[in-house]
């Protein structure tokens, strides 16, 4: 039934199967694109896991990855040992194969959001679902892995973004991410309105935004490279301790500056196919903007991440980041 749920969600077909049994628990369809899996008995190490995908509708690899995870659970190959909230975010955009319908859903996760339209309404619905899920499973540590793929190539195809919030990242998370073959980590320096930031800021969750390769249509994703990530999700779903590796095998970066579009004539001064984490030396002209003027690299070399000139006025058009040291190796 869980694989059928994915098909029904993609097709927009209603279903009368709102809940049902699993070999080691049961499922409940809470809303379109929102599925909760509840084990008969959570393990001692179980966390309250939110796994979200398709917050941008053209990012299909995470949807296929979650499909593989659900198939394992439904077949009884993977015992369910932790409560899981599975979210497919922007359903109309997912069906249309485009990033969003009217505005970027992953910039709307803020309490008190009053804007009208499909994406704001969906953001409010998903925030309420996350709030209720963590309240139902308050005995378990909250965790949120928001799964994406990037719109461009990257010097590090698989990387994670650590949202900025008061909640510290547990040292074991770095070891889990290294074992899942993540290649780089980007620390945010300011709060944002992304989905992972919402869970970390409001619920103290261990939360990350994952970039798992490049955008591709269904059936054209390199899922073999994501096998270690599937093992991490599977371990968390079963309530068991994930595999670990040395965090030092990942590259670490911190945000130094943001590029924001302030004028209609804004444009980036490098090729559209420039990969994420490309380095630029001092003095390099990065962007021109009729309001801000020229934007250049100053004394310290910088790497560009998520460059995108085609954003709304006032929105972020790229991050400028610097290398940083791995976190202290704490073996707790």
Residue, then its C-alpha position, 0 to 999 in steps of 0.5 A: x500500500x505504501x508504494x501505492x500511496x506514492x503513486x496516488x500522491x503523484x497522480x493526485x488520486x484520492x484514496x479511502x485507505x487512510x490507515x492500515x497495518x504494517x509488519x511492525x506497526x501501522x500507517x496513517x495518512x494525515x493529509x495529502x502527501x503526509x504519512x505517519x508510520x508508528x511502530x508497535x514499540x519504539x526502540x530505546x534509541x528511537x527518535x521522532x523522525x521527519x523525512x521530507x522531500x519534494x519541497x521543490x517539485x523538480x527534485x525527484x531523487x529524494x522521492x525515489x529514496x523515500x519510496x525505497x525506504x517505505x518498500x523495505x518497511x512494508x515488505x518487513x525487510x526493515x523493522x519499524x522501530x521509530x515514529x516517522x513522519x514522511x512529507x512530500x511537500x509541493x505536490x502540484x509542483x511535483x506533478x508538474x515537474x517544476x521547482x514551484x508554482x508561484x513562489x519558493x516553498x522553502x522560504x516560507x516556514x515561519x510562524x505567523x505567515x499570513x501570505x495567500x496562495x498555494x505555497x504559503x497555505x502548504x507551508x502553514x499545513x506542513x508546519x502544523x503537521x510537524x508541530x503535532x507530530x513532535x507533540x505526539x512523540x515528545x518522549x523521542x528526540x526530534x530529528x528532521x532530514x529535509x532531502x533535496x537535490x541541487x539545480x546545478x553541478x557541485x564540487x561536492x555533489x552530496x552535501x548538507x546545510x546545517x541551519x543556524x539556531x540555538x540548538x547545538x548539533x550532536x557530535x554523533x550526527x557528523x559521524x552519521x553523515x560521514x558514514x552516509x557518504x556526505x562530502x561537505x557540510x555548510x554551516x549557516x550563520x543566520x536564521x532562515x525560513x527553510x523547513x529544516x530551520x523551522x524544526x531546529x528553531x522551534x522544536x530543538x530538532x537535529x535538523x539538516x537540509x540535504x543536497x543529494x546530487x543534481x536535479x533529474x527527472x524520475x527514473x534518471x537519478x543515480x540512486x546507487x550513489x545514495x545507497x549509504x544515505x538509504x542505510x542511514x534513513x533505514x537505521x533511523x527508521x528501525x530505531x537502531x544506531x546508524x553506521x559511523x565514520x570520521x567527520x574529517x573526511x567531509x569538507x566543512x564551510x561557513x557562510x561569510x556573505x549572502x548575495x541578494x537581488x535588489x534590482x531588476x537588472x541584477x545579474x551574476x558575472x560568471x557562467x550559469x553552469x558554474x558548480x556549487x563550491x567553485x572558488x573565486x579569488x580576491x577582486x573577482x566581480x561576482x554580480x552587478x545590481x542597479x541598486x547595490x552596484x558591483x559585488x566583488x570578492x574582497x581580501x579572502x577567497x570565497x566559494x559560491x553556493x546556490x547561485x541563482x540570478x532568477x529569484x524574486x527582488x530581495x531574495x537570496x541569489x547565492x551564498x559566499x562561503x569560506x572553509x572551516x575546521x571540522x567540529x571537535x571530535x567528541x566520541x559521545 
